[in-house]
Amino acid sequence: MIKIGWAKQPFQIGMDKGRRVIVYALIYDTHDPAKREKKVISLHKSRATAERALEKRMRKLGKRVWDCDTRIVWVHTRPHVGDYLKPDAFDTWAPGEEIPYGDRYSDGD
């Protein structure tokens, strides 16, 4: 187990050349329940770099975040670009990561 600067508690993460690293991924997600596996578009070592990649993708597609069918996830393993992830292989937030207030509660009534 290792301690990550922003994490509140240590947790195990993927391996890279014998070192443990956090892996965030941009995945293609159409929110279709029939399509449970999600394609990996790109991999990143921090949420900040993943957010920059998402912004770049939005500019490239000329769409807003909810229209480009892409989201950032924390990956439990070390996938490759083009791999398909099953739902149990990723989470929206890494353990110990601070979740923004707006993402903690739904906007619905």
N, C-alpha and C positions, 0 to 999 in steps of 0.2 A: 504494500500500500504506500502511496505517496501523497504528499500534501500539495495541492495546487493553490496558488496565491489567492484566488478569489473564492475558492471552495471553502465551505464552513467545516467540512469533515473530509478525511482522506477517503479515496475510493480507487478501485482498480479500473484500468482503462486499457486500450489496445496496445500492442507491441510494435515497435519500429526499430529494427536493428538492435534489439536487446534493450531499448529504452521504452519506457511506458509513455504514451502520448495520448492526448485527447484528440478525437477525430470528430469534426462536424462535417456534415454533407449537405449539399443542395440536392434535393430529390424532386423528381417529377411526380406530382400528386394531383390527379384530376378529381379527387374526392368521390370516386366511383366505388361503392362497396364491393362490387364484383371484381375489381382490380386491386387485390390486397397487396401485391408486391410492388414496390416503388423503385424506379430506375435512378441510380446515382448519376447526377450530372457533374458534380465536382466535389473535391475533398479539401478540407481546411483544418489547420491546427488550432484556430480560435474562432469564436463566434463573430468577432469583429471582422475578420477576413471573409468569413462566410457572408456576412451582411453586405460587405462591399461587392462581393461577387453577385449577390442577389440584386443589388442596385444596378450593377452593370448589365445583368440579364434583362432587367425591366426596361432599361434604356434601349437595349438592342432590340427587344420585342416591341417597344413602344406601348407597353401595357403597365397597369398598376399591379401591385403585388398579388391581389386576389384574382386578377385576370390571367396571370402568366403560369398558373398551375405549378408553382415551385415553392418549396418551403425549406427552412433550415431545420435539421435534426441533429441530435447527438447520437453517434453510432457506437454500439457496444463492441464491435469488432473492427478490423481494419479491412474495409472493402476496397475495391478498385472502381475507377470510373467506368460506367457501363454495366456494373453488377446490378442485380435486382435484390432488394432487401425485403425480408419478410417483416410483418409488423412487430414481432418480438425482438428484432435486431436493432431497433432505434427508439428513442424517446425525443419529445420536443425539447426537454431541458435536461442538462447533465445533473447528476446528484450534487447537491450543495450549491448549485447555481441560483443566483437571486432571480426570481421571476418578477417581471414588471407588473405593477399593480393592475394595469389594464388587461393583462393576460390571466389573472387569477380568477376573475369572475366573468361570466358570460354577459353579453350586452342585451340578451333577450329579457322580456318581461316575465 
